[in-house]
């Protein structure tokens, strides 16, 4: 017989008493906050426990809060097919914290951790192949950090002179236009200025 989300919360809290900092149920899913040192033991319990049965790692992602002392929140989403339940695990870390890799518990974590590394610059300890996976070779910065410029640092284009694709610093070809936001019935600023000049000349 499958367990309910309330039964899941009781089981997790009673078995992982010291690890769980916060637990709450939202939208029919259980959310728990833990410390980074308890990550591996918590994930292993959720996967192997006879009641929980969280056999699938759905995703690993992160959120950037540059104003906080613990800048990043790492989020793990697990699914129990047998219980039809999901659990979301949150961990707050400082910028240079190393996160234990889950590749030995969930092999699918390999690419997910590489994506988080590529987009946020968060490193995973004991990962078998921690390289960029979404950006190009030699890419600078981490695109999903809040301090990364929207235009990026470099742009890729085809050079007719060199007959190949090149990477170069971003150049904005024109300045941002300034709009006066006035009613179109009143006319734009330059038309009104011309009208005023014509009146003065009459």
Residue pairs with C-beta under 8 A, 6 or more apart in sequence:
2 82
2 83
2 84
2 85
3 11
3 51
3 83
3 85
5 25
5 28
5 29
5 30
5 85
6 25
8 30
8 51
8 52
8 83
8 85
8 87
9 23
9 25
9 30
11 49
11 51
11 52
12 20
12 23
12 30
12 32
12 46
12 52
12 87
13 20
13 23
15 45
15 49
16 34
16 38
16 41
16 42
16 45
18 38
19 34
19 35
19 38
19 41
19 42
20 32
20 33
20 34
21 32
21 33
21 34
21 35
22 31
22 32
22 33
23 30
23 31
23 32
23 33
24 30
24 31
25 31
29 85
29 86
29 87
29 88
30 85
30 86
30 87
30 88
31 87
31 88
31 90
32 42
32 87
32 88
32 89
32 90
33 89
33 90
33 91
33 92
34 42
34 89
34 90
34 91
35 91
36 74
36 91
36 93
36 97
36 99
36 100
39 89
39 91
39 99
39 100
39 102
40 100
40 102
40 105
42 89
43 76
43 78
43 89
43 102
43 105
43 106
44 105
45 52
46 52
46 54
46 78
46 87
47 53
47 54
47 55
47 78
47 105
47 106
52 80
52 83
53 80
53 81
53 82
53 83
54 78
54 79
54 80
54 85
54 87
55 79
55 80
55 81
55 82
56 78
56 79
56 80
56 81
57 76
57 77
57 78
57 102
57 106
57 108
57 109
57 112
58 77
58 78
58 79
58 86
59 75
59 76
59 77
59 112
60 74
60 75
60 76
60 77
60 102
60 109
60 112
60 113
60 115
60 116
61 74
61 75
61 77
61 116
62 72
62 73
62 74
62 75
62 116
62 119
62 120
62 122
62 144
63 72
63 73
63 75
64 71
64 72
64 120
64 144
64 145
64 146
65 71
65 72
65 73
65 146
66 145
66 146
66 147
68 92
69 94
70 92
70 93
70 94
71 93
71 94
71 95
72 92
72 93
72 94
72 95
72 97
72 120
72 122
73 90
73 91
73 92
73 93
74 90
74 91
74 93
74 99
74 116
74 122
75 88
75 89
75 90
75 91
76 88
76 89
76 91
76 102
77 86
77 87
77 88
77 89
78 86
78 87
78 88
78 89
79 85
79 86
80 86
80 87
91 99
93 99
93 122
97 122
98 123
98 124
98 125
99 113
99 122
99 123
99 124
99 125
100 124
100 125
100 126
101 109
101 113
101 124
101 125
101 126
101 127
101 128
102 109
102 113
103 109
103 110
103 113
103 126
103 127
103 128
104 126
110 127
110 128
110 129
111 133
113 124
113 127
113 130
114 127
114 129
114 130
114 131
114 132
114 133
115 133
115 134
116 122
116 124
117 123
117 124
117 127
117 130
117 132
117 133
118 132
118 133
118 134
118 135
118 142
119 134
119 142
119 143
119 144
120 142
120 144
120 145
121 142
121 145
123 130
124 130
132 139
135 143
136 156
136 167
138 167
139 154
140 153
140 154
141 148
141 152
141 153
142 148
143 152
151 170
151 172
152 170
153 169
153 170
154 167
154 168
154 169
154 170
155 167
155 168
155 169
155 170
155 171
156 165
156 166
156 167
157 165
157 166
157 168
158 164
158 165
158 166
159 165
159 166
180 188
180 189
182 188
182 189
186 192
187 195
